[in-house]
Amino acid sequence: MCTPASFVLTKDNVFWSSMSESHEDCINEHGLKELDMFELNILRVEISPPREDYTLPLDKWVFRMDQDLLPEWARCEGGLASAEVRARAALPDWLAQKVVLPGAARYDVKKHLVAVYGAVTGLRDATIDRVCGEQAIVENVRGKSTIYFVTGAAKINDVSDSSVICDVRDQAVVSCVRGRALIKLVCGKATIRNVAGSAMVYCVEEDASIRNVSGHAKVQYVGGRVVIENVEDSVIIQSVTQQATVRHVRGHAVISQVCSSEVKIENVGGCATILSSQNLGPGKFLSEQAVLVDRSGRRPVCYFG
């Protein structure tokens, strides 16, 4: 797997991709030829910061080759040393486009970002690999954008249209998600407010709050005083624990395990099934086929709506 920063060198030039950190994407993007008259023509290299800390001075970053066979120009005396010098000369330009440093701001991003420590406002059809640091903010995400890793009190607001957010950790906030978006892991007092359009929220822990989920969405692991308010249409909520509240569930929804005496489930409709390890009572169910299974006693008790 390619590690940022990735470069492809020819005998005279240095290339990097504006859309990813893949060497192969770089080769295709710039129309490079790996072989020239059956001779190897390119050299794949990487210059990476220790501990993936992209705020470190560039002279602390480590140079390495990412291929075994070398082109003839790199095998010559001083060839590899010259390749490192040329790659390092291109590194400041790479950093300026690919990393938003602490205190910096970027607007209307339409390409690939490796790391965000500052603020990004406006992201369309782009990808962010990491959002790091207590001051990092990403707002107004549109198009087929993807955000992979969010940590350290980072905030993300307004995500729409086929967007993906994979990891959100430690007091992070994700506000609005639309259009087949995926939110994968959320923990540490995180709040997810609106998720819609075939969206899925995978794992939410510790004081997290999920407001609205709809359109074939799934909320699977929830814990720590979690409140889930509105969930509709073929939704599955599997684990809800520790004083959590599920308010409105509709359309073939399944609530699997509810493990707290203070949990409240208010309205469940459309052939829903609730499996509980605590005594919840039948409550109010809108479907004649709705079932609640109470496993708090020695024998399971089934309630039919």
C-alpha positions in Angstrom: 0.0 0.0 0.0 1.3 3.4 -0.9 2.2 5.8 1.9 2.0 9.6 1.6 3.8 11.3 0.2 4.0 9.2 -3.0 6.0 10.3 -6.0 6.8 8.8 -9.4 10.1 9.8 -10.9 11.3 9.7 -14.5 14.8 10.5 -15.5 14.0 14.2 -15.8 10.7 14.9 -13.9 8.8 14.2 -10.6 5.1 13.5 -10.6 2.4 13.1 -7.9 -1.3 12.5 -8.1 -3.8 15.2 -7.2 -6.5 12.6 -6.6 -4.9 9.9 -4.4 -1.6 8.6 -3.0 -1.5 5.6 -5.3 1.6 5.3 -7.5 -0.6 3.6 -10.2 -3.1 6.4 -10.1 -0.2 8.9 -10.6 1.1 6.9 -13.6 -2.3 6.9 -15.2 -3.1 10.5 -14.3 0.0 11.8 -16.0 0.1 9.2 -18.9 3.5 7.8 -17.9 5.0 4.8 -19.5 6.6 2.3 -17.1 8.6 0.6 -19.9 10.4 2.4 -22.7 11.7 0.1 -25.3 11.6 -2.8 -22.8 13.6 -0.7 -20.3 12.2 0.4 -17.0 11.5 4.1 -17.1 10.1 5.1 -13.7 10.9 5.0 -10.1 8.3 4.8 -7.3 9.3 6.6 -4.1 7.8 7.8 -0.9 8.7 10.4 1.7 6.8 9.9 4.9 6.7 11.6 8.3 7.4 9.6 11.4 4.2 8.5 13.2 2.1 9.9 10.4 2.6 13.4 11.8 2.3 15.7 8.8 3.1 18.7 10.9 6.7 17.7 11.4 9.5 19.6 9.5 10.1 18.2 6.1 13.7 17.4 6.8 12.5 14.9 9.4 10.5 12.9 6.8 11.9 9.6 5.7 12.7 8.7 2.0 12.2 5.2 0.7 11.8 3.4 -2.6 8.7 1.4 -3.3 9.9 -1.0 -6.0 12.6 -3.6 -6.2 13.9 -3.1 -9.8 15.5 0.2 -10.7 15.7 2.0 -14.0 19.1 2.4 -15.5 19.3 6.1 -14.7 18.8 5.3 -11.0 21.4 2.5 -11.0 24.1 4.9 -12.2 26.5 6.4 -9.6 24.6 9.1 -7.7 21.3 8.1 -9.3 19.4 7.3 -6.1 20.9 10.3 -4.3 19.7 12.6 -7.1 16.3 11.0 -7.1 15.9 11.7 -3.4 17.0 15.3 -3.9 14.5 15.8 -6.7 11.6 14.2 -4.8 12.3 16.3 -1.7 12.3 19.4 -3.9 8.7 18.5 -4.9 7.6 17.8 -1.3 6.7 21.4 -0.3 4.3 21.7 -3.3 2.8 18.3 -2.3 2.4 19.5 1.3 0.7 22.7 0.2 -2.0 20.9 -1.7 -2.4 17.7 0.3 -2.2 18.9 4.0 -4.1 21.6 5.8 -1.8 22.6 8.7 -2.9 23.9 12.1 -4.3 27.4 11.9 -4.6 27.2 8.1 -7.9 27.2 6.1 -8.9 25.7 2.8 -12.0 26.5 0.8 -13.8 24.7 -2.0 -11.7 21.6 -2.0 -12.2 19.4 -5.1 -9.3 17.0 -4.8 -7.6 14.7 -2.4 -6.4 15.8 1.1 -4.1 13.5 3.1 -4.6 15.3 6.5 -6.5 18.2 7.9 -5.3 19.9 11.1 -7.0 23.2 10.4 -10.3 24.2 8.7 -11.8 23.0 5.5 -15.0 24.7 4.2 -16.5 23.3 1.1 -15.6 19.8 0.0 -17.0 18.4 -3.3 -16.2 15.1 -5.0 -13.0 14.9 -2.9 -11.4 12.6 -0.3 -9.9 13.4 3.1 -7.8 10.6 4.6 -7.4 12.0 8.1 -8.9 14.8 10.2 -6.7 15.4 13.2 -6.3 17.7 16.2 -8.6 19.6 18.5 -8.9 22.5 16.1 -9.7 20.6 12.9 -13.0 21.4 11.3 -14.5 20.1 8.0 -17.7 21.8 6.9 -20.0 21.6 3.9 -19.1 18.2 2.3 -20.9 17.6 -1.0 -20.8 15.3 -4.0 -19.1 11.9 -3.8 -16.8 13.0 -1.1 -15.1 10.6 1.4 -13.7 11.2 4.8 -11.9 8.2 6.3 -10.5 9.0 9.7 -11.5 11.7 12.2 -10.0 12.0 15.7 -9.1 14.4 18.5 -12.2 16.6 19.0 -12.5 17.1 15.2 -15.9 18.4 13.8 -17.6 17.6 10.6 -20.7 19.5 9.5 -23.0 18.9 6.5 -22.1 15.8 4.6 -24.2 15.0 1.5 -24.6 12.8 -1.6 -22.7 9.5 -1.5 -20.3 10.7 1.2 -18.5 8.3 3.4 -17.1 8.9 6.9 -15.3 5.9 8.4 -13.8 6.7 11.8 -15.0 9.5 14.2 -13.4 9.5 17.6 -13.2 11.4 20.9 -15.7 14.3 21.2 -16.1 14.5 17.4 -19.3 15.9 16.0 -20.9 14.9 12.7 -23.9 17.1 11.9 -25.8 16.3 8.7 -25.3 13.3 6.4 -27.3 12.7 3.2 -27.3 10.6 0.1 -26.2 7.0 0.8 -23.6 8.2 3.3 -21.9 5.7 5.6 -20.6 6.6 9.1 -18.7 3.7 10.5 -17.2 4.1 14.0 -18.2 6.9 16.4 -17.1 7.1 20.0 -16.1 9.5 22.8 -19.1 11.8 23.4 -19.7 12.0 19.6 -23.0 13.4 18.3 -24.6 12.4 15.0 -27.6 14.6 14.2 -29.1 13.7 10.8 -28.4 10.7 8.7 -30.5 9.9 5.6 -30.7 8.2 2.2 -29.5 4.6 2.7 -27.1 5.7 5.3 -25.6 3.4 8.0 -24.2 4.3 11.4 -22.1 1.4 12.5 -20.8 1.8 16.0 -21.6 4.6 18.5 -20.4 4.6 22.1 -20.4 6.6 25.3 -22.7 9.6 25.6 -23.3 9.7 21.8 -26.6 11.0 20.5 -28.2 10.1 17.2 -31.1 12.2 16.1 -32.6 11.2 12.8 -31.9 8.1 10.7 -34.0 7.2 7.7 -34.1 5.5 4.3 -32.8 1.9 4.7 -30.4 3.1 7.4 -28.9 0.8 10.1 -27.7 1.7 13.6 -26.0 -1.3 15.0 -24.0 -0.7 18.2 -25.0 2.0 20.6 -24.0 2.5 24.2 -23.6 4.9 27.1 -26.7 7.0 27.6 -27.4 7.1 23.9 -30.6 8.7 22.6 -31.9 7.6 19.1 -34.9 9.7 18.3 -36.3 9.0 14.8 -35.5 5.9 12.7 -37.6 4.9 9.7 -38.1 2.4 6.9 -36.3 -1.0 7.1 -34.1 0.2 9.8 -32.2 -2.2 12.1 -31.0 -1.1 15.6 -29.3 -4.1 17.2 -27.7 -3.0 20.5 -28.9 -0.2 22.7 -27.5 0.0 26.3 -27.3 2.1 29.5 -30.2 4.4 29.7 -30.6 4.8 26.0 -33.9 6.0 24.5 -35.3 4.9 21.1 -38.3 7.1 20.2 -39.7 6.4 16.7 -39.0 3.4 14.6 -40.9 2.5 11.4 -40.9 0.2 8.5 -39.7 -3.4 9.2 -37.3 -2.2 11.8 -35.6 -4.6 14.3 -34.4 -3.6 17.7 -32.2 -6.5 18.9 -30.9 -6.0 22.5 -31.9 -3.4 25.0 -29.9 -3.7 28.3 -31.1 -1.2 30.8 -34.0 -0.8 33.2 -34.2 2.9 32.1 -34.5 2.3 28.4 -37.6 3.7 26.7 -39.0 2.5 23.4 -42.0 4.6 22.4 -43.3 3.8 18.9 -42.3 0.8 16.8 -44.2 -0.1 13.6 -44.2 -2.2 10.5 -43.6 -5.9 11.5 -41.0 -4.8 14.0 -39.3 -7.2 16.4 -37.8 -6.2 19.8 -35.6 -8.5 21.8 -34.9 -7.3 25.3 -32.8 -8.5 28.2 -34.7 -6.2 30.6 -38.3 -5.8 31.5 -39.8 -3.2 29.2 -43.4 -4.0 29.0 -45.5 -4.2 25.8 -45.5 -0.4 25.1 -47.2 0.9 22.0 -46.7 -0.9 18.7 -48.4 0.1 15.5 -48.2 -3.2 13.6 -50.5 -6.2 14.4 -47.4 -8.4 13.7 -45.1 -6.5 16.1 -43.4 -8.7 18.7 -41.6 -7.9 21.9 -39.6 -10.6 23.6 -38.8 -10.0 27.3 -35.8 -12.1 28.5 -35.5 -10.5 31.9 -37.0 -13.4 33.8 -36.3 -17.1 33.9 -38.5 -17.7 30.9 -38.9 -15.4 27.8 -42.2 -13.6 27.6 -43.6 -12.6 24.2 -45.8 -9.6 23.7 -47.8 -9.2 20.4 -49.1 -5.8 19.4 
